[in-house]
Amino acid sequence: MDNTTTEHIKCLIIGSGPAGYTAAIYAARANMAPVMYQGLQPGGQLTITNDVENFPGYPDGVMGPEMMEDLKKQAARFGTDVRYGLATAVDFSGHPHKITIDETKQLTADTVIIATGASAKWLGLESEARLNGSGVSACAVCDGFFYRGKDVAIVGAGDTAAEEATYLANLCSKVYMIVRKGEMRASKIMQKRVLDNPKIEVLWNTVTDEILGAQAVEAVRVKNTLTHETRDLAVEGFFVAIGHEPNSKIFHPYLHHDEQGYLKTIPGSAKTNVDGVFACGDVQDYTYRQAVTAAGSGCMAALDAERYLAALGDH
């Protein structure tokens, strides 16, 4: 690596959702001079969420993009260097850690905080993308409240889909659960909860054909894969629960991860298996996936990084 073009950073934060920004706030206040690269989606998944009502401190709720802008300003206020750019390669085989930004810029870092998040998997329909945030959501726990007393549909067949269908049934008058095959992948106990719930109607061997509505979701057209018959379900909310994919591939050669690609951290910490590399937020959390838990883990990552630097005698 040509050292004349290499910038050295004490604390590098990769990613910019609630986890990354919270890590930046703590790291900046600890005089760690954090540099953040925001990644492909500055602000993370919350930038495609309209109303956030479950984050503490916002009694009237807040728009997702506005909340991320607040966090960004707070991080910058304490001296975080927030930059546009995407980490495209890393080398964690030695110290300091080596990172490539946008395939050209070379960095070295004493500590790296990974907050790259996870991306929801989508069906790939044009109407799904168009109505995202206007009735289409990938998080029932985040957005289910807005459909209290209304009819909704959810697509998916795993534990998450079953759990979210059950959650929605507590709020909504009717939940259609769209399952592609004649069986679910969900665990037996989760299937039982779904099948025993009178508010949930499971549509077996069914796929989503189209989401209908000009400005907001008005109905979903589904097709039976055996009979090829279509029908329109009058719903106001359409939830996609076919999984998330952690944005972690470039780290896999060096960091321990599970079968889905989520980075593994040492329980009770944000530490990975590589000294000086920490992971927080949805890139390592497949259980909760909430803004507030991501923020909490971002705080943990910054404190762990601070202690790591202190042990090195760096400050």
C-alpha positions as CSV (number, residue, x, y, z in Angstrom):
1,M,0.0,0.0,0.0
2,D,1.3,3.4,-0.9
3,N,1.6,5.3,2.4
4,T,1.7,8.7,0.7
5,T,-2.0,8.3,-0.1
6,T,-3.0,6.6,3.1
7,E,-4.9,8.5,5.8
8,H,-4.6,7.3,9.4
9,I,-7.7,7.5,11.6
10,K,-7.9,6.7,15.3
11,C,-11.6,5.6,15.2
12,L,-13.3,4.8,11.9
13,I,-17.1,4.3,11.9
14,I,-18.5,2.5,8.8
15,G,-22.3,3.2,8.4
16,S,-24.6,5.9,9.6
17,G,-27.9,4.7,11.1
18,P,-28.8,5.0,14.8
19,A,-25.9,2.7,15.8
20,G,-23.3,4.5,13.8
21,Y,-24.4,8.0,14.8
22,T,-24.6,7.1,18.5
23,A,-21.2,5.5,18.3
24,A,-19.9,8.7,16.8
25,I,-21.5,10.9,19.5
26,Y,-19.8,8.8,22.3
27,A,-16.5,8.5,20.4
28,A,-16.3,12.2,19.7
29,R,-17.0,13.1,23.3
30,A,-14.2,10.8,24.3
31,N,-11.7,12.7,22.1
32,M,-11.3,9.8,19.7
33,A,-11.6,12.1,16.6
34,P,-14.1,9.7,14.8
35,V,-14.4,9.7,11.1
36,M,-17.6,8.3,9.7
37,Y,-18.3,7.0,6.2
38,Q,-22.0,7.1,5.7
39,G,-22.3,4.3,3.1
40,L,-24.9,3.7,0.4
41,Q,-27.9,4.8,2.4
42,P,-26.9,7.7,4.7
43,G,-29.1,7.5,7.8
44,G,-29.8,3.8,7.2
45,Q,-33.2,2.1,7.1
46,L,-34.9,4.9,9.1
47,T,-34.6,7.2,6.1
48,I,-37.3,5.2,4.4
49,T,-39.6,5.2,7.5
50,N,-42.1,8.1,7.7
51,D,-43.2,8.2,11.3
52,V,-41.1,7.0,14.2
53,E,-43.2,6.9,17.4
54,N,-41.4,4.4,19.5
55,F,-38.0,6.2,20.0
56,P,-37.8,7.7,23.5
57,G,-37.8,11.5,23.7
58,Y,-40.1,12.3,20.8
59,P,-43.5,12.5,22.5
60,D,-45.2,13.5,19.2
61,G,-43.2,11.1,17.0
62,V,-40.7,12.2,14.4
63,M,-40.1,11.5,10.7
64,G,-37.3,9.0,10.2
65,P,-35.2,11.2,8.0
66,E,-35.5,14.1,10.4
67,M,-34.4,12.0,13.3
68,M,-31.4,10.8,11.4
69,E,-30.5,14.4,10.6
70,D,-30.8,15.3,14.3
71,L,-28.4,12.4,15.2
72,K,-26.0,13.5,12.4
73,K,-26.0,17.1,13.7
74,Q,-25.3,15.9,17.3
75,A,-22.4,13.7,16.1
76,A,-21.0,16.6,14.1
77,R,-21.4,19.1,17.0
78,F,-18.9,17.1,19.0
79,G,-16.4,16.9,16.1
80,T,-17.3,13.8,14.1
81,D,-15.9,14.0,10.6
82,V,-19.0,12.8,8.6
83,R,-18.1,11.9,5.0
84,Y,-19.9,10.4,2.0
85,G,-18.4,7.2,0.8
86,L,-18.7,3.4,0.9
87,A,-16.2,0.9,2.4
88,T,-15.5,-1.5,-0.4
89,A,-12.7,-3.6,1.0
90,V,-11.0,-4.3,4.3
91,D,-7.8,-6.0,5.6
92,F,-8.1,-6.9,9.3
93,S,-5.1,-9.3,9.2
94,G,-2.8,-6.9,11.1
95,H,-2.6,-3.6,12.9
96,P,-3.5,-0.9,12.1
97,H,-6.5,-2.1,10.2
98,K,-6.7,-1.3,6.5
99,I,-9.8,-0.1,4.8
100,T,-10.5,0.9,1.2
101,I,-13.2,3.6,0.5
102,D,-15.0,3.7,-2.9
103,E,-12.4,1.3,-4.3
104,T,-9.7,4.0,-4.4
105,K,-9.1,5.8,-1.1
106,Q,-6.8,3.9,1.4
107,L,-7.2,4.3,5.1
108,T,-5.6,2.8,8.2
109,A,-7.4,2.8,11.5
110,D,-6.6,1.9,15.1
111,T,-10.2,1.0,15.8
112,V,-13.1,0.2,13.4
113,I,-16.8,0.4,14.4
114,I,-19.0,-1.5,11.9
115,A,-22.5,-0.1,11.8
116,T,-23.5,-1.1,8.2
117,G,-26.9,-2.4,9.2
118,A,-29.1,-4.8,7.3
119,S,-31.3,-4.4,4.3
120,A,-34.8,-5.8,4.1
121,K,-35.4,-8.3,1.4
122,W,-38.2,-7.1,-0.9
123,L,-40.5,-8.9,-3.5
124,G,-39.2,-6.7,-6.3
125,L,-42.6,-5.3,-7.4
126,E,-42.7,-1.8,-8.9
127,S,-45.8,-1.0,-6.8
128,E,-44.0,-2.2,-3.7
129,A,-41.2,0.3,-4.2
130,R,-43.6,3.1,-5.2
131,L,-45.8,2.7,-2.1
132,N,-42.9,2.1,0.3
133,G,-43.7,4.3,3.3
134,S,-47.3,4.8,2.1
135,G,-48.7,1.5,3.3
136,V,-45.8,-0.8,2.4
137,S,-43.4,-1.6,5.3
138,A,-40.8,-4.1,6.2
139,C,-41.2,-3.7,9.9
140,A,-44.5,-4.6,11.6
141,V,-43.2,-3.6,15.1
142,C,-42.2,-0.2,13.8
143,D,-45.3,0.6,11.7
144,G,-48.1,-1.7,12.9
145,F,-49.6,0.9,15.2
146,F,-50.7,3.0,12.3
147,Y,-53.0,0.3,11.1
148,R,-54.9,-0.2,14.4
149,G,-58.4,-1.5,13.6
150,K,-57.6,-1.8,9.9
151,D,-57.2,-4.8,7.6
152,V,-53.6,-5.6,6.5
153,A,-51.6,-8.3,4.7
154,I,-48.2,-9.8,5.5
155,V,-46.0,-11.9,3.2
156,G,-43.6,-14.5,4.6
157,A,-43.5,-17.9,6.1
158,G,-40.7,-17.9,8.6
159,D,-40.6,-17.2,12.4
160,T,-40.3,-13.4,11.8
161,A,-43.4,-13.4,9.5
162,A,-45.3,-15.5,12.0
163,E,-44.3,-13.3,14.9
164,E,-45.1,-10.1,13.0
165,A,-48.5,-11.5,11.9
166,T,-49.3,-12.3,15.5
167,Y,-48.2,-8.8,16.6
168,L,-50.4,-7.2,13.9
169,A,-53.4,-9.3,15.0
170,N,-53.2,-7.6,18.4
171,L,-53.7,-4.3,16.6
172,C,-55.6,-4.9,13.4
173,S,-59.0,-6.2,12.7
174,K,-57.9,-8.7,10.1
175,V,-54.5,-10.0,9.0
176,Y,-54.0,-11.9,5.7
177,M,-50.8,-14.0,5.8
178,I,-49.6,-14.8,2.3
179,V,-47.5,-18.0,2.2
180,R,-46.0,-19.1,-1.1
181,K,-46.0,-22.9,-0.3
182,G,-48.4,-25.2,1.3
183,E,-46.4,-25.1,4.6
184,M,-44.5,-22.6,6.7
185,R,-40.9,-22.6,7.6
186,A,-41.7,-21.1,11.0
187,S,-41.2,-23.2,14.2
188,K,-44.1,-25.3,15.3
189,I,-45.0,-23.1,18.2
190,M,-45.0,-19.9,16.1
191,Q,-47.2,-21.7,13.5
192,K,-49.6,-22.8,16.2
193,R,-50.0,-19.2,17.4
194,V,-50.8,-18.1,13.8
195,L,-53.2,-20.9,13.1
196,D,-55.0,-20.5,16.4
197,N,-55.5,-16.8,16.0
198,P,-59.0,-16.0,14.6
199,K,-57.9,-12.7,13.2
200,I,-55.2,-14.3,10.9
201,E,-56.2,-15.9,7.7
202,V,-53.4,-17.9,6.1
203,L,-53.5,-17.9,2.3
204,W,-51.5,-21.1,1.3
205,N,-49.9,-21.6,-2.1
206,T,-50.3,-17.9,-2.7
207,V,-48.0,-15.2,-4.2
208,T,-48.4,-11.4,-4.4
209,D,-49.2,-10.3,-7.9
210,E,-49.6,-6.5,-7.4
211,I,-50.1,-3.9,-4.7
212,L,-52.9,-1.6,-5.7
213,G,-53.4,2.1,-4.9
214,A,-52.4,5.4,-6.4
215,Q,-51.1,7.3,-3.4
216,A,-51.4,4.7,-0.6
217,V,-52.1,1.0,-0.4
218,E,-55.8,0.2,-1.1
219,A,-55.6,-3.5,-1.9
220,V,-53.3,-6.4,-2.8
221,R,-53.8,-8.7,-5.7
222,V,-52.8,-12.3,-4.9
223,K,-52.6,-15.4,-7.1
224,N,-53.1,-19.0,-6.1
225,T,-50.1,-20.9,-7.5
226,L,-52.1,-24.1,-7.9
227,T,-55.3,-22.8,-9.5
228,H,-53.8,-19.5,-11.0
229,E,-56.8,-17.7,-9.8
230,T,-56.4,-14.1,-8.6
231,R,-58.3,-12.1,-6.0
232,D,-58.0,-8.6,-4.6
233,L,-57.8,-8.2,-0.8
234,A,-58.9,-4.8,0.5
235,V,-56.1,-3.8,2.9
236,E,-54.5,-0.6,3.9
237,G,-51.2,-2.0,5.0
238,F,-48.8,-4.5,3.3
239,F,-45.9,-5.9,5.3
240,V,-43.0,-7.7,3.8
241,A,-41.4,-10.2,6.2
242,I,-39.2,-12.4,3.9
243,G,-36.0,-11.7,5.8
244,H,-33.2,-9.2,6.1
245,E,-29.7,-9.4,4.7
246,P,-26.9,-7.9,6.8
247,N,-24.5,-5.6,4.9
248,S,-21.5,-7.6,6.0
249,K,-20.0,-9.4,3.1
250,I,-16.7,-7.5,2.9
251,F,-15.9,-8.4,6.5
252,H,-16.6,-12.1,6.2
253,P,-13.0,-13.2,5.5
254,Y,-11.9,-11.8,8.8
255,L,-14.9,-11.7,11.2
256,H,-16.9,-14.5,12.6
257,H,-20.5,-14.5,11.3
258,D,-23.6,-16.8,11.3
259,E,-25.2,-18.6,8.4
260,Q,-27.2,-15.5,7.4
261,G,-24.1,-13.3,7.5
262,Y,-24.8,-11.5,10.8
263,L,-21.5,-10.6,12.5
264,K,-20.9,-12.3,15.8
265,T,-20.0,-10.2,18.8
266,I,-18.8,-11.4,22.2
267,P,-21.9,-11.5,24.4
268,G,-22.3,-8.4,26.6
269,S,-20.0,-6.4,24.3
270,A,-19.6,-5.1,20.8
271,K,-16.2,-6.9,20.3
272,T,-15.7,-9.1,17.3
273,N,-13.1,-11.8,17.1
274,V,-10.5,-9.2,15.8
275,D,-9.0,-6.9,18.3
276,G,-9.9,-3.3,17.7
277,V,-12.9,-4.1,15.5
278,F,-16.4,-3.7,16.9
279,A,-19.9,-4.3,15.5
280,C,-23.1,-2.7,16.4
281,G,-26.7,-2.3,15.2
282,D,-28.5,-4.5,12.7
283,V,-25.4,-5.9,11.1
284,Q,-25.0,-8.0,14.3
285,D,-28.6,-8.0,15.7
286,Y,-31.1,-10.3,14.0
287,T,-33.4,-10.4,17.1
288,Y,-34.6,-6.9,17.9
289,R,-33.7,-4.7,14.9
290,Q,-35.0,-1.5,16.5
291,A,-33.6,2.0,16.3
292,V,-33.3,2.2,20.1
293,T,-31.5,-1.1,20.5
294,A,-29.2,-0.1,17.6
295,A,-28.4,3.1,19.3
296,G,-27.7,1.3,22.6
297,S,-25.3,-1.1,20.8
298,G,-23.6,1.9,19.1
299,C,-22.9,3.3,22.6
300,M,-21.4,0.0,23.6
301,A,-19.2,-0.1,20.6
302,A,-17.8,3.4,21.2
303,L,-17.1,2.6,24.9
304,D,-15.4,-0.7,24.0
305,A,-13.3,1.1,21.4
306,E,-12.3,3.8,23.9
307,R,-11.2,1.1,26.4
308,Y,-9.3,-0.7,23.8
309,L,-7.4,2.5,22.9
310,A,-6.8,3.3,26.5
311,A,-5.3,-0.2,27.0
312,L,-3.0,0.6,24.0
313,G,-1.9,3.7,25.9
314,D,-3.3,5.9,23.1
315,H,-5.1,8.5,25.2
